[in-house]
Amino acid sequence: MASVVTLPLTLTPLATFTKPSAARPSAPVERQLYPAGPSYISHARRALLQLSFAEDDAAAAAARAEADAKRAAEHTGELYPGLGEEAEPDSVLKSDPKEWKKQDHYAILGLGHLRYTATDEQIKVAHRRKVLRHHPDKKADHDDGFFKCIQKAHETLTNAERRRQFDSVDWNINDDVPDPRTVPADKFTDVFAPIFVREGRFSNVQPVAPFGGADASKKEVEAFYDFWYNFDSWRSFEWHDKEVNEGSDSRDDKRFTEKKNKTERTRMKKEDNTRLRELVDSVLAADPRIKRIKEEEKAVRLAKKGGAGGGAGAGGKAKPMSAAEKKKAEEERKKEEERKKEEEKKAAEAGKADREAAKKAKEAARKNLKKWKKAIATTIASSNYFQPAGTAPSAAVIEKQLAELDALVDLAEPEDIKALKEQVDAAGAGDGAKAAIVAKVQALGDKGAGKFAEFA
């Protein structure tokens, strides 16, 4: 049981304590108050809209429900529904991140149905969703193989140059072309219009001339074939380049590999140009619109001849031609056709001669490329690789400048390299030669973006 203990203590008041005096209240101040707050707003709403308490409560509840639904839609709604959620076959999920050049980057991000038509925003959204689904922290074994493939696909497709290289060789796009001679005339435009739209993705000139319909005019058809016979393609084949042997620091090895890659790219580019030219030739030869246009022109010519031949008999009927007149008209028609064929043949031969001359001139210029490049490299070396006087250039600087010179020769036209060689010779060793090289690199524009550092 608890007990009470009384302690012998005496509490004395503090010597410095004084009782506070009573404060005088401040003078009253008149202030203007404004009604506010949810209660007043409800009151004002009821007064203005003549609502009862029950009706106002129902209207407020409906407004809150609508706002909640809108907010929920904003949070749960997808910018691109279904994007990045394609079926993932085992062949995709088992992609080896080390073999990233062999993987289908669009399929990795779930963009296989869009491919080269995918926008930057769609790639960004698809990547985010794939990362959320396949992050290693969400897996029991923390396997990050497919996650690395996702990151590499995003890195490739968000880099404009690397994406172009991949799109150039995208092996998952069906490039099959039917034989134009076997396509019915009524389905000709439906079959070949999408094919030329697909090929047009490689054009430097946009928009691409449309194929047109079955009733396209002569002007439209001629504009289409003029465009494709002068097609300017950006398609490249760097994606197939062989890598330099890992661990090799030999400059000779690197140059040998780069030379082989360049030769292979040139071969594939030439084959692709030939393939496209043969496609246009075969489609032109079988195009039913050409036949229709020729028949229409023939009918117009015959109508003009009939009108100029004079007269009409009674009742407005044309006078029938005699056998001699028919024979003469047929002979004139044949002569006209022979004359046109002869003119076309001469024009084709002249065009062929011009093309051959241009080709020979280009080949001659290419043969001199090596000589011009060597002269420029000699000037660079005699300029101490543009390093300060008394400073020896490092091996890295030498290799970098020579590699950039090789890249410049690859990207520029032979005539430009010849002009550069002349400018460098005129400038002599030193800053003048470097300024000429830098100016030529800048003239490349987008073709040289990100490829030059020493001569940027």
C-alpha positions in Angstrom: 0.0 0.0 0.0 1.3 3.5 -0.9 2.3 5.8 2.0 2.5 9.6 2.1 5.7 11.2 3.3 5.7 14.9 4.3 9.0 16.7 3.5 10.0 19.6 5.8 10.4 22.2 3.0 9.3 25.8 3.0 8.7 27.6 -0.3 9.4 31.3 -0.2 8.5 33.8 -3.0 11.3 35.1 -5.2 12.6 38.4 -4.1 12.6 39.8 -7.6 9.0 38.7 -8.4 6.5 41.5 -8.9 2.9 41.1 -9.8 2.2 42.3 -13.4 0.0 45.4 -13.7 -3.3 45.0 -15.5 -2.8 46.0 -19.2 -5.2 48.4 -20.8 -7.1 46.9 -23.8 -6.3 48.4 -27.2 -8.7 50.8 -28.9 -11.3 49.0 -31.1 -10.7 49.2 -34.9 -13.4 48.9 -37.5 -12.5 46.5 -40.4 -14.4 45.5 -43.5 -15.0 41.8 -43.9 -15.6 40.0 -47.2 -17.5 36.7 -47.3 -15.5 33.8 -48.5 -14.9 30.1 -48.2 -16.8 27.0 -49.4 -19.8 27.6 -47.2 -20.4 31.1 -48.6 -19.8 29.9 -52.1 -22.4 27.2 -51.6 -24.8 29.8 -50.2 -24.2 32.2 -53.1 -24.7 29.3 -55.6 -28.0 28.3 -54.0 -29.2 31.9 -54.0 -28.2 32.6 -57.7 -29.4 29.3 -59.1 -32.5 29.1 -56.9 -31.5 25.7 -55.6 -32.6 23.8 -52.5 -30.0 22.3 -50.2 -30.7 18.8 -51.6 -30.4 20.0 -55.2 -27.2 21.9 -54.5 -25.7 18.8 -52.8 -26.6 16.6 -55.8 -25.0 19.1 -58.2 -21.8 19.4 -56.1 -21.5 15.6 -55.9 -21.9 15.3 -59.7 -19.2 17.9 -60.3 -16.8 16.1 -57.9 -17.5 12.8 -59.7 -16.8 14.4 -63.1 -13.5 16.0 -61.9 -12.4 12.7 -60.3 -13.1 10.8 -63.5 -11.2 13.4 -65.5 -8.2 13.2 -63.1 -8.2 9.4 -63.2 -8.3 9.4 -67.0 -5.3 11.8 -67.1 -3.3 9.5 -64.8 -4.2 6.2 -66.3 -4.6 7.2 -70.0 -1.8 6.2 -72.3 -0.2 8.5 -74.8 0.1 5.7 -77.3 -2.1 2.7 -76.2 -0.5 -0.6 -76.9 2.8 1.0 -77.9 5.8 -1.2 -76.9 3.5 -4.1 -75.9 4.0 -6.3 -78.9 4.2 -10.0 -78.4 7.8 -10.9 -77.3 8.8 -14.2 -79.0 11.7 -16.2 -77.5 14.0 -15.2 -80.4 13.6 -11.5 -79.2 13.9 -12.2 -75.5 17.0 -14.4 -76.0 18.8 -11.7 -78.0 22.5 -11.6 -77.1 23.6 -8.1 -76.1 27.1 -8.8 -77.4 25.6 -9.4 -80.9 23.8 -6.1 -80.9 24.4 -5.6 -84.7 22.3 -8.7 -85.3 19.4 -7.8 -83.1 16.1 -6.2 -84.3 16.1 -2.9 -82.5 12.5 -2.1 -83.4 11.3 -5.5 -82.2 13.3 -5.1 -79.0 11.3 -1.9 -78.2 8.0 -3.3 -79.4 8.0 -1.1 -82.5 8.1 -3.8 -85.1 4.8 -2.7 -86.6 6.1 0.9 -87.1 9.8 0.4 -87.9 11.2 3.3 -89.9 8.0 5.3 -89.5 8.3 5.4 -85.7 8.7 9.0 -84.3 11.2 10.1 -81.7 8.3 10.4 -79.1 7.1 6.9 -79.8 10.6 5.5 -79.4 10.9 7.4 -76.0 7.5 6.1 -74.8 8.2 2.5 -75.9 11.6 2.5 -74.2 10.2 3.7 -70.9 7.6 1.0 -70.9 10.1 -1.7 -71.8 12.4 -0.6 -69.0 9.6 -0.7 -66.4 8.7 -4.2 -67.5 12.2 -5.8 -67.9 14.3 -4.0 -65.3 16.7 -6.5 -63.7 15.4 -5.6 -60.2 12.0 -7.0 -61.1 13.5 -10.5 -61.9 14.3 -13.1 -59.4 17.7 -13.9 -60.9 18.5 -10.2 -61.8 19.3 -11.2 -65.3 20.1 -8.0 -67.3 20.8 -9.5 -70.7 17.5 -8.4 -72.4 17.7 -5.1 -70.4 21.1 -4.4 -72.1 19.5 -5.1 -75.5 16.7 -2.6 -74.7 19.3 0.1 -73.8 21.3 -0.6 -76.9 18.2 -0.4 -79.1 17.2 2.9 -77.5 20.8 4.2 -77.9 20.8 3.2 -81.6 17.3 4.5 -82.5 17.7 7.9 -80.8 20.9 8.6 -82.6 20.0 10.0 -86.1 23.1 8.7 -87.8 23.0 5.2 -86.3 19.3 4.9 -86.9 19.9 5.7 -90.6 22.6 3.0 -90.8 20.2 0.5 -89.3 17.3 1.5 -91.4 19.5 1.1 -94.5 19.9 -2.6 -93.9 16.7 -3.4 -92.0 16.3 -7.1 -92.9 12.8 -7.3 -91.5 11.2 -5.1 -94.2 9.8 -7.1 -97.1 11.6 -6.0 -100.2 10.1 -8.5 -102.6 9.0 -7.0 -105.9 6.7 -8.9 -108.3 7.5 -9.2 -112.0 5.7 -6.1 -113.6 4.9 -8.2 -116.7 2.7 -10.5 -114.6 0.7 -7.8 -112.8 -2.8 -7.1 -114.3 -3.3 -3.6 -115.7 -6.2 -2.8 -113.4 -4.0 -3.6 -110.3 -0.7 -2.2 -111.5 -0.9 1.1 -109.5 -2.2 -0.6 -106.4 0.7 -3.1 -106.5 3.6 -0.7 -107.3 2.6 2.5 -105.6 3.4 1.1 -102.1 6.7 -0.3 -103.4 7.9 3.1 -104.5 6.7 4.6 -101.2 8.9 2.1 -99.4 11.9 2.8 -101.6 11.3 6.5 -101.2 12.3 6.4 -97.6 15.9 6.5 -98.7 15.5 9.7 -100.8 17.4 12.9 -99.9 14.7 14.8 -101.8 11.4 15.0 -100.0 8.5 14.7 -100.7 9.0 11.8 -103.1 7.2 12.0 -106.5 3.9 10.0 -106.2 3.3 7.0 -108.4 -0.1 8.3 -109.3 -3.3 6.5 -110.2 -4.4 4.6 -113.3 -5.8 7.8 -114.8 -2.7 9.9 -114.1 -1.9 12.5 -116.7 1.2 12.4 -119.0 2.8 15.2 -117.0 2.3 13.3 -113.7 3.7 10.0 -115.1 6.7 11.8 -116.7 7.4 13.6 -113.4 7.4 10.3 -111.5 9.9 8.6 -113.9 12.1 11.7 -114.1 12.3 11.7 -110.3 13.3 8.0 -110.0 15.8 8.1 -112.9 17.5 10.9 -111.0 17.0 9.4 -107.6 19.4 10.7 -104.9 19.7 8.1 -102.1 21.2 8.5 -98.7 21.2 4.7 -98.1 24.5 3.6 -96.7 25.9 0.2 -95.5 28.2 1.2 -92.6 26.1 -1.2 -90.4 27.9 -4.1 -92.1 31.4 -2.7 -91.4 33.8 -5.2 -89.8 35.3 -4.1 -86.5 39.0 -3.8 -85.9 40.4 -6.8 -84.1 39.9 -6.3 -80.4 43.1 -5.3 -78.6 44.9 -4.3 -81.8 46.6 -0.9 -81.6 48.2 -1.2 -84.9 47.4 1.7 -87.2 48.1 -0.5 -90.2 45.4 -3.0 -89.0 42.9 -0.2 -88.6 43.6 1.3 -92.0 43.4 -2.1 -93.7 40.1 -2.8 -92.0 38.7 0.7 -92.9 39.8 0.2 -96.5 38.1 -3.2 -96.7 34.9 -1.7 -95.2 35.0 1.2 -97.7 35.4 -1.2 -100.6 32.5 -3.4 -99.4 30.3 -0.3 -98.8 31.0 0.9 -102.4 30.2 -2.5 -103.8 26.8 -2.8 -101.9 25.9 0.8 -102.8 26.5 0.1 -106.5 24.5 -3.1 -106.4 21.6 -1.2 -104.7 21.7 1.5 -107.3 21.6 -1.1 -110.1 18.7 -2.9 -108.4 16.7 0.3 -108.2 17.5 1.3 -111.8 16.4 -2.2 -113.0 13.2 -1.9 -111.0 12.3 1.5 -112.6 13.2 0.1 -116.1 11.0 -2.9 -115.7 8.0 -0.9 -114.3 8.3 1.6 -117.1 8.3 -1.1 -119.7 5.2 -2.7 -118.4 3.3 0.5 -117.2 -0.2 0.4 -118.8 -0.5 4.1 -118.4 2.3 4.6 -121.0 0.3 2.6 -123.5 -2.9 4.6 -122.6 -1.1 7.9 -123.1 0.3 6.9 -126.4 -3.1 5.8 -127.7 -4.6 9.0 -126.5 -1.9 11.0 -128.4 -2.4 8.9 -131.5 -6.2 9.5 -131.4 -5.6 13.3 -131.1 -3.2 13.2 -134.1 -5.6 11.2 -136.2 -8.4 13.6 -135.3 -6.4 16.6 -136.3 -5.5 14.9 -139.6 -9.1 14.1 -140.2 -10.2 17.7 -139.5 -7.5 19.1 -141.8 -8.4 16.7 -144.6 -11.3 18.7 -145.3 -14.5 18.2 -145.9 -17.7 16.9 -144.7 -20.4 15.8 -146.9 -24.1 16.3 -146.6 -25.4 15.9 -143.1 -22.0 16.7 -141.7 -20.5 13.2 -142.4 -16.8 13.0 -143.3 -16.0 12.0 -146.8 -14.7 8.4 -146.9 -11.1 8.0 -147.9 -10.2 6.2 -151.1 -7.9 3.2 -151.1 -5.0 5.4 -152.5 -5.6 8.0 -149.7 -5.6 5.3 -147.0 -2.4 3.8 -148.4 -0.8 7.3 -148.4 -1.9 8.0 -144.8 -0.5 4.7 -143.7 2.8 5.3 -145.4 3.0 8.8 -143.7 2.2 7.3 -140.3 5.0 4.7 -140.7 7.5 7.3 -141.8 6.6 9.4 -138.8 7.0 6.5 -136.5 10.4 5.6 -138.0 11.5 9.2 -137.8 10.6 9.3 -134.1 12.3 6.0 -133.4 15.4 7.3 -135.1 15.3 10.5 -133.0 14.8 8.5 -129.8 17.7 6.2 -130.8 20.0 9.2 -131.4 19.0 10.8 -128.1 19.6 7.6 -126.3 23.0 7.2 -127.9 23.9 10.8 -127.1 22.8 10.4 -123.5 24.8 7.2 -123.2 27.9 8.9 -124.6 27.5 11.7 -122.1 27.1 9.2 -119.3 30.1 7.3 -120.4 32.2 10.5 -120.6 31.1 11.6 -117.2 31.8 8.1 -115.8 35.3 8.1 -117.4 36.0 11.6 -116.0 34.9 10.5 -112.5 37.0 7.3 -112.7 40.0 9.4 -113.7 39.5 11.7 -110.8 39.2 8.8 -108.4 42.5 7.3 -109.7 44.2 10.6 -108.7 42.5 10.7 -105.3 45.4 8.7 -103.8 48.0 11.1 -105.2 46.1 14.1 -103.9 45.5 12.7 -100.5 49.2 11.8 -100.2 50.2 15.4 -101.1 47.8 16.8 -98.4 49.1 14.3 -95.9 52.7 15.3 -96.7 51.8 19.0 -96.0 50.2 18.0 -92.7 53.3 16.1 -91.7 55.6 19.0 -92.8 53.4 21.3 -90.6 54.3 19.2 -87.6 50.6 18.0 -87.5 49.7 21.6 -86.6 51.2 21.4 -83.2 53.1 24.3 -81.5 56.7 24.8 -82.5 59.0 22.6 -80.4 56.3 20.2 -79.5 56.4 16.7 -80.9 52.9 15.4 -82.0 51.7 12.3 -80.1 50.9 9.1 -81.9 47.2 9.6 -81.1 47.2 13.1 -82.7 48.9 11.7 -85.9 46.5 8.8 -86.2 43.5 11.0 -85.5 44.5 13.6 -88.2 45.3 11.0 -90.8 42.0 9.1 -90.1 40.0 12.4 -90.4 41.8 13.0 -93.7 40.7 9.6 -94.9 37.1 10.4 -93.8 37.2 13.7 -95.7 38.4 12.0 -98.9 35.6 9.4 -98.5 32.8 12.0 -98.0 33.9 14.7 -100.5 33.7 14.6 -104.2 37.0 14.0 -106.1 36.8 17.5 -107.6 36.6 18.9 -104.1 39.7 17.0 -103.0 41.6 18.2 -106.1 40.6 21.8 -105.2 41.7 21.2 -101.6 45.1 19.9 -102.7 45.6 23.0 -104.8 44.6 25.2 -101.8 46.9 23.4 -99.4 49.8 23.7 -101.9 49.2 27.4 -102.3 48.9 27.9 -98.6 52.0 25.9 -97.8 52.8 24.3 -94.4 51.3 25.9 -91.3 48.0 27.4 -90.3 47.0 28.3 -93.9 46.9 24.6 -94.8 44.9 23.7 -91.7 42.4 26.5 -92.4 41.8 25.2 -96.0 41.2 21.7 -94.6 38.8 23.0 -91.9 36.9 25.0 -94.5 36.4 21.9 -96.6 35.2 19.9 -93.6 32.7 22.6 -92.8 31.5 22.6 -96.4 30.4 19.0 -95.9 27.6 20.1 -93.6 25.5 17.3 -92.1 27.5 14.6 -93.9 30.5 15.4 -91.7 28.6 16.0 -88.4 30.3 14.4 -85.5 33.1 12.8 -87.6 35.8 15.4 -87.1 37.6 16.8 -84.1 41.1 17.8 -85.2 39.8 19.6 -88.3 36.4 20.7 -86.9 
